[in-house]
Amino acid sequence: MQLFTGQYRSSGKTFVAHLCGTASITETAGGTIDETLAALVHAAYLQGDFGDGRQGASPAKRAEVRDALGADAEVLVAQYTTWRWRSRLAELLDHGPGTLEDWECTLAFLRLANEVEEHVDFANDYCPNHAPHVFPLADVARCAEYLGRDELGRLAQELADEVAGHTVPLSLQLTRGASAVVSSRSVRTRLPVRWARDGGVLRWSAHRVPGARRLVRAMRRWRPTSRSE
């Protein structure tokens, strides 16, 4: 929640819902505890907000995730961040079983679970601009078969049958092509204002905001009337 507050997928789904969905698919398809935990925060280093305004893994970020998930799950998250999934899955489709190294098979499983979740709730129909970037469910099913993840392949095929022929009214379709932050109106930059009866009004802003010095001089001339007066 802290890493993805205010973030929404291109379809309008909250990012947290996408993460929970990916973890649920991973667990349902026979994922281990570490695989399911990694799926739950698989985008932490790519799109998580750690407060430093930067993407990518760093020693401090990795330590924070490691404390929350454990060392093995954190390693999966870090590897998932840099793995060239699109080209490697294309090679898997072309050459079949044995194409990927053992450590890559786990990352491929997590990525395929992510791609299945991308199709849930007719997400591609709500955001047609994002649809070309999502792995087709038929390809997900084939890759899952090559990896020996039959349950994931079954989930992908069932979902393909569900979304086939489904359409969303044009008025409900979004034009975004990627995830975005949608902040509430209360989240905005504010000037640090300090009130002091000794005349120290808006000291910081007086030197930086046009017209603020006139306001400061006016406030210094004003003194509130005490109750005794």
HULIN-V95581 format. One record per residue. N is the residue number from 1. RES is the residue in three letters. SS is DSSP state (~ for helix, > for strand, _ for the rest). OMEGA is omega in degrees with one decimal (999 if undefined). BURIAL is 1 if it has 16 or more other ideal C-beta (glycine too) atoms within 10 Angstrom, else 0. Layout:
N/RES/SS/OMEGA/BURIAL ; N/RES/SS/OMEGA/BURIAL
This chain:
1/MET/_/-179.2/0 ; 2/GLN/_/-177.4/0 ; 3/LEU/_/-171.3/1 ; 4/PHE/_/178.4/1 ; 5/THR/_/177.6/0 ; 6/GLY/_/-178.5/0 ; 7/GLN/>/-179.1/1 ; 8/TYR/>/174.0/1 ; 9/ARG/_/-177.7/1 ; 10/SER/_/179.5/1 ; 11/SER/_/-175.9/1 ; 12/GLY/_/177.6/0 ; 13/LYS/_/176.7/1 ; 14/THR/>/-179.3/0 ; 15/PHE/~/179.0/1 ; 16/VAL/~/177.9/0 ; 17/ALA/~/177.5/0 ; 18/HIS/~/-179.7/1 ; 19/LEU/~/179.2/1 ; 20/CYS/~/178.3/0 ; 21/GLY/~/179.1/1 ; 22/THR/~/177.2/1 ; 23/ALA/~/179.2/1 ; 24/SER/~/178.2/1 ; 25/ILE/~/178.8/1 ; 26/THR/~/-179.5/1 ; 27/GLU/~/-179.2/1 ; 28/THR/~/-178.6/0 ; 29/ALA/_/175.1/1 ; 30/GLY/_/179.8/0 ; 31/GLY/_/177.0/1 ; 32/THR/_/177.8/0 ; 33/ILE/~/-179.8/0 ; 34/ASP/~/177.8/1 ; 35/GLU/~/-179.9/1 ; 36/THR/~/177.3/1 ; 37/LEU/~/178.6/1 ; 38/ALA/~/178.4/1 ; 39/ALA/~/-177.5/1 ; 40/LEU/~/179.4/1 ; 41/VAL/_/-173.1/1 ; 42/HIS/_/-178.3/1 ; 43/ALA/_/-174.2/1 ; 44/ALA/~/-175.9/1 ; 45/TYR/~/179.4/1 ; 46/LEU/~/-173.8/0 ; 47/GLN/~/177.9/0 ; 48/GLY/_/-179.7/1 ; 49/ASP/_/179.2/1 ; 50/PHE/_/177.6/1 ; 51/GLY/_/-179.2/0 ; 52/ASP/_/177.5/0 ; 53/GLY/_/-177.4/0 ; 54/ARG/_/173.7/0 ; 55/GLN/_/178.4/0 ; 56/GLY/_/-179.1/0 ; 57/ALA/_/173.3/1 ; 58/SER/_/179.3/0 ; 59/PRO/~/-179.1/0 ; 60/ALA/~/178.8/0 ; 61/LYS/~/-178.4/1 ; 62/ARG/~/178.0/1 ; 63/ALA/~/179.8/0 ; 64/GLU/~/179.1/1 ; 65/VAL/~/179.1/1 ; 66/ARG/~/178.9/1 ; 67/ASP/~/-177.1/0 ; 68/ALA/~/-171.6/0 ; 69/LEU/~/-169.7/1 ; 70/GLY/_/-172.5/0 ; 71/ALA/~/-175.0/0 ; 72/ASP/~/179.8/0 ; 73/ALA/~/-179.6/1 ; 74/GLU/~/178.0/1 ; 75/VAL/~/178.0/1 ; 76/LEU/~/179.0/1 ; 77/VAL/~/179.8/1 ; 78/ALA/~/178.8/1 ; 79/GLN/~/178.5/0 ; 80/TYR/~/-176.3/1 ; 81/THR/~/-173.2/1 ; 82/THR/~/-176.4/0 ; 83/TRP/_/179.9/1 ; 84/ARG/_/-169.2/0 ; 85/TRP/~/-173.6/1 ; 86/ARG/~/-179.4/0 ; 87/SER/~/-178.2/0 ; 88/ARG/~/176.2/1 ; 89/LEU/~/175.7/1 ; 90/ALA/~/176.8/0 ; 91/GLU/~/177.5/0 ; 92/LEU/~/178.4/1 ; 93/LEU/~/-176.5/0 ; 94/ASP/~/-170.0/0 ; 95/HIS/~/174.0/0 ; 96/GLY/_/-175.7/0 ; 97/PRO/_/179.4/0 ; 98/GLY/_/-179.0/0 ; 99/THR/_/-175.9/1 ; 100/LEU/_/172.4/1 ; 101/GLU/_/-174.6/0 ; 102/ASP/~/-177.7/0 ; 103/TRP/~/178.8/0 ; 104/GLU/~/-178.1/1 ; 105/CYS/~/177.9/1 ; 106/THR/~/178.7/1 ; 107/LEU/~/177.6/1 ; 108/ALA/~/177.5/1 ; 109/PHE/~/178.9/1 ; 110/LEU/~/-179.2/1 ; 111/ARG/~/179.4/1 ; 112/LEU/~/175.4/1 ; 113/ALA/~/176.5/1 ; 114/ASN/~/-177.9/1 ; 115/GLU/~/175.1/1 ; 116/VAL/~/-178.8/1 ; 117/GLU/~/178.8/1 ; 118/GLU/~/-178.0/1 ; 119/HIS/~/-176.4/1 ; 120/VAL/~/178.3/1 ; 121/ASP/~/177.2/1 ; 122/PHE/~/-174.7/0 ; 123/ALA/~/-178.9/1 ; 124/ASN/~/178.5/1 ; 125/ASP/~/177.2/1 ; 126/TYR/~/-180.0/1 ; 127/CYS/_/-177.9/1 ; 128/PRO/~/-178.8/0 ; 129/ASN/~/-178.9/0 ; 130/HIS/~/-175.0/1 ; 131/ALA/~/-178.9/1 ; 132/PRO/_/-177.9/0 ; 133/HIS/_/-176.9/0 ; 134/VAL/_/179.5/1 ; 135/PHE/_/177.6/1 ; 136/PRO/_/-177.3/0 ; 137/LEU/~/177.5/1 ; 138/ALA/~/178.2/0 ; 139/ASP/~/176.0/1 ; 140/VAL/~/-178.5/1 ; 141/ALA/~/179.4/1 ; 142/ARG/~/179.4/1 ; 143/CYS/~/179.4/1 ; 144/ALA/~/177.7/1 ; 145/GLU/~/179.6/1 ; 146/TYR/~/-179.5/1 ; 147/LEU/~/-176.6/1 ; 148/GLY/_/179.0/0 ; 149/ARG/_/-173.1/1 ; 150/ASP/~/-178.3/0 ; 151/GLU/~/177.2/0 ; 152/LEU/~/176.5/1 ; 153/GLY/~/178.1/1 ; 154/ARG/~/178.4/0 ; 155/LEU/~/179.7/1 ; 156/ALA/~/-179.2/1 ; 157/GLN/~/177.9/1 ; 158/GLU/~/179.1/0 ; 159/LEU/~/177.8/1 ; 160/ALA/~/178.3/1 ; 161/ASP/~/-178.0/0 ; 162/GLU/~/-174.6/0 ; 163/VAL/~/-178.0/0 ; 164/ALA/_/176.4/0 ; 165/GLY/_/-179.5/0 ; 166/HIS/_/177.6/0 ; 167/THR/_/177.2/0 ; 168/VAL/_/178.7/1 ; 169/PRO/_/-177.9/0 ; 170/LEU/~/-178.5/0 ; 171/SER/~/180.0/0 ; 172/LEU/~/-178.9/0 ; 173/GLN/_/-179.9/0 ; 174/LEU/_/-177.4/1 ; 175/THR/_/179.1/0 ; 176/ARG/_/177.6/0 ; 177/GLY/_/-178.0/0 ; 178/ALA/_/177.8/0 ; 179/SER/_/-179.4/1 ; 180/ALA/>/176.7/0 ; 181/VAL/>/176.2/0 ; 182/VAL/_/-175.9/0 ; 183/SER/_/175.1/0 ; 184/SER/_/-175.6/0 ; 185/ARG/_/-179.7/0 ; 186/SER/_/-179.3/0 ; 187/VAL/_/178.4/0 ; 188/ARG/_/-178.8/0 ; 189/THR/_/179.0/0 ; 190/ARG/_/174.6/0 ; 191/LEU/_/176.4/0 ; 192/PRO/_/-176.9/0 ; 193/VAL/_/179.1/0 ; 194/ARG/_/179.9/0 ; 195/TRP/_/177.5/0 ; 196/ALA/_/-176.8/0 ; 197/ARG/_/178.1/0 ; 198/ASP/_/177.6/0 ; 199/GLY/_/-179.7/0 ; 200/GLY/_/-176.5/0 ; 201/VAL/_/174.7/1 ; 202/LEU/_/-176.8/1 ; 203/ARG/~/-176.2/0 ; 204/TRP/~/-174.9/0 ; 205/SER/~/-176.9/1 ; 206/ALA/~/-177.6/1 ; 207/HIS/_/-172.7/0 ; 208/ARG/_/-175.8/0 ; 209/VAL/_/178.6/0 ; 210/PRO/_/178.4/0 ; 211/GLY/_/-175.9/0 ; 212/ALA/~/-178.0/1 ; 213/ARG/~/177.5/0 ; 214/ARG/~/178.6/0 ; 215/LEU/~/179.7/0 ; 216/VAL/~/179.8/1 ; 217/ARG/~/179.4/0 ; 218/ALA/~/-179.2/0 ; 219/MET/~/178.4/0 ; 220/ARG/~/179.8/0 ; 221/ARG/~/-176.6/0 ; 222/TRP/_/174.4/0 ; 223/ARG/_/179.3/0 ; 224/PRO/_/178.7/0 ; 225/THR/_/-179.4/0 ; 226/SER/_/-178.9/0 ; 227/ARG/_/-178.3/0 ; 228/SER/_/179.5/0 ; 229/GLU/_/999/0
